[in-house]
Amino acid sequence: MPSGPATDRSTKTLTEPAMHISEIDTPALVVDLDVLEANIYRAQAYFDRHGIRFRPHMKTHKCPQIGRIQVTAGAVGLTCAKLGEAEVMADAGFEDLMVAYPILGESKLARLVRLVDRVRFTSVFDSPEVAEGLSRAAESAGVRIRCLVEVDTGMKRCGVAPGPQLYDLCRRVADSPGLEFAGLMTYQGWIAGTEAEKEAAWRSEDSRVAETVGHLNDLGLACEVVSGGSSPSLYSSHFAPSITENRCGTYIFNDRNMAGAEAASWDDCALRIAVTVVSDAVPDQIVVDGGSKTFTSDSTAAWPGFGRFVEDPSLLLHKMNEEHGYVRLGSESPRHRIGDRLHVIPNHVCVTVNMQDELWVHRGGEVVDCWPVAARGKLR
Ligand SMILES: Cc1ncc(COP(=O)(O)O)c(C=O)c1O
């Protein structure tokens, strides 16, 4: 039986028959463990084959049990978006964590130095202000913080463009007490398109990064790590050999965005949202028991609506209130009765997971475990 948090089914005992996903109360997240493991091992085998270290981003699953499968498969550690996520993973026994986000402010710095004491920790940032805070905190706590400087190669979010300002920041990190300059981080979330387009984008990315690393080398600033990657272009990452470590996250579950980018098939989607039809009172419409607090309002460029209904792809979830999903029936829709259960592949799985306390894990429909989303809501 599930070892996770208590639910209304948790009174079952080991002698009772196995639980089927159709018995889980809705709305709920159900994860096909066979698909999840296939996604994890396929990506790891690809990175192993190409000699790229893999540090998957845990913001997609926020779940120690899934992180453990990734590390067992061969990941060198985990990437986190926020310090709070890293604290949850450190408590769960993970020993090598990177927070790919600038850490600012006294209260976070106090938490950061405590974490540095417990795990092999890497911090990422793109400004002298953050470097100064980290250095001060590290010095007064008597610890050393491994640092990557974020370089922007096309995302235009965080990251300093290659050039003198970037080299100055790297030099400053290397010279700052308590800090250790370990290399660079980039994020290729903008690479998409056909296989040929992805290959071309990765190749030009490689020449930009290699030139920057070469210049830093000439300045005596060796880059032990160059971290990059993003799921839509995961299987083209080898066209940029100057990127030594990859941080893909979404690849473990996949979602409607990934399918829309033709980077995953529907069968590669390991997570579904189980919902129940609660009303059919309005003609040509059903209402399901999940709304914006279940699906989130993330859209996807490829298709209208907030998810794909596995049982009937002609259904369109076109509008939501917090707990109501308005579903327009397709012209070929079979009858969907009140009480029927449907499964939806979300547009953006990372935000969907952050909305729920647990993941119901199954093989072939039989529930094998229930894992807490232990780092959900850890936004600080
Ligand atoms: C800094 C950073 N690294 C890695 C990732 C993982 O990207 P993906 O989910 O496309 O694999 C993200 C995603 O938002 C990110 O922001």
Ligand as a Chemical Component Dictionary entry (heavy atoms), coordinates in Angstrom:
data_LIG
# 
_chem_comp.id                   LIG 
_chem_comp.type                 NON-POLYMER 
_chem_comp.pdbx_formal_charge   0 
_chem_comp.three_letter_code    LIG 
# 
loop_
_chem_comp_atom.comp_id 
_chem_comp_atom.atom_id 
_chem_comp_atom.alt_atom_id 
_chem_comp_atom.type_symbol 
_chem_comp_atom.charge 
_chem_comp_atom.model_Cartn_x 
_chem_comp_atom.model_Cartn_y 
_chem_comp_atom.model_Cartn_z 
_chem_comp_atom.pdbx_ordinal 
LIG C1 C1 C 0 17.584 27.760 -14.823 1  
LIG C2 C2 C 0 16.841 26.589 -15.361 2  
LIG N1 N1 N 0 17.513 25.458 -15.614 3  
LIG C3 C3 C 0 16.897 24.353 -16.096 4  
LIG C4 C4 C 0 15.539 24.341 -16.333 5  
LIG C5 C5 C 0 14.892 23.084 -16.855 6  
LIG O1 O1 O 0 14.303 23.276 -18.088 7  
LIG P1 P1 P 0 13.261 22.216 -18.674 8  
LIG O2 O2 O 0 12.123 22.170 -17.738 9  
LIG O3 O3 O 0 12.942 22.714 -20.024 10 
LIG O4 O4 O 0 13.953 20.922 -18.722 11 
LIG C6 C6 C 0 14.795 25.505 -16.079 12 
LIG C7 C7 C 0 13.352 25.547 -16.354 13 
LIG O5 O5 O 0 12.639 26.473 -16.109 14 
LIG C8 C8 C 0 15.463 26.658 -15.582 15 
LIG O6 O6 O 0 14.803 27.800 -15.332 16 
# 
loop_
_chem_comp_bond.comp_id 
_chem_comp_bond.atom_id_1 
_chem_comp_bond.atom_id_2 
_chem_comp_bond.value_order 
_chem_comp_bond.pdbx_ordinal 
LIG C1 C2 SING 1  
LIG C2 N1 SING 2  
LIG C2 C8 DOUB 3  
LIG N1 C3 DOUB 4  
LIG C3 C4 SING 5  
LIG C4 C5 SING 6  
LIG C4 C6 DOUB 7  
LIG C5 O1 SING 8  
LIG O1 P1 SING 9  
LIG P1 O2 DOUB 10 
LIG P1 O3 SING 11 
LIG P1 O4 SING 12 
LIG C6 C7 SING 13 
LIG C6 C8 SING 14 
LIG C7 O5 DOUB 15 
LIG C8 O6 SING 16 
# 
